[in-house]
Amino acid sequence: MSTTANHQAETLLKHDVADRLRTAIVNGVLRPRERIVEGKWAAEFGVAQGSIREAINILAMEGFVTKQSGRSAKVSHFSEQDVAQLYQLRGAIEGLAARLAATRRPDLSPLQFAVDGMRTAAAAGHREALLDCDLQFHLVLCELSGNSFLLEQSRRILLPFFAFVRMRVTSSGQEAAVWSKDLEAHQRIIDLIREGEGEIADEYVRRAMERFSKTAYDNWERRSPSDR
């Protein structure tokens, strides 16, 4: 086999292993905070330990796992307090993004495309597709700010956050319909940016994030407020 063919085979292998590990995480076989023991999963999948290590690197970039020097990788986890604080930070960052976008007046069709995709996915009950479109919306919003530093910081927050959401939503069996009431909030953000209402858009995003933070964890864990 040629060098190029070997490289292609190795690339396919590590992505296949990453897909299998990601599935194990999302389906709850690997739980939040659980260590990913490379030797165990190498034996489970019948691959070299190095392939597991490369797959873990892919999942770390996507936010599904966390890595610390000299320690085994762990499945990502956010506590209820972490989630509340992340929503608070997201409100500040994405509110600023909306304000800047309203000033720049960029093409908003990619943002509208994401919301339309969310609507379609919610109507069809496709949870995974809805989450993909939701993540796309927030990343595009930050990109439209025109501030590369804001976009970089938002990616550091949003990728692991949405990976965790995907895990919790899947394990709890949360239905896509739960998002239906939030779709118009996303549409309202677009409308305010289109109208050039930067300050109002900023405040609206902050308030929306505050509202989301009060119900998100309960929805993922299928709890009522009285269960807290």
Summary of the structure (lengths in Angstrom):
residues: 228
radius of gyration: 19.3
end to end distance: 59.0
largest distance: 62.8
contacts: 695
relative contact order: 0.13
helix: 77%
strand: 2%
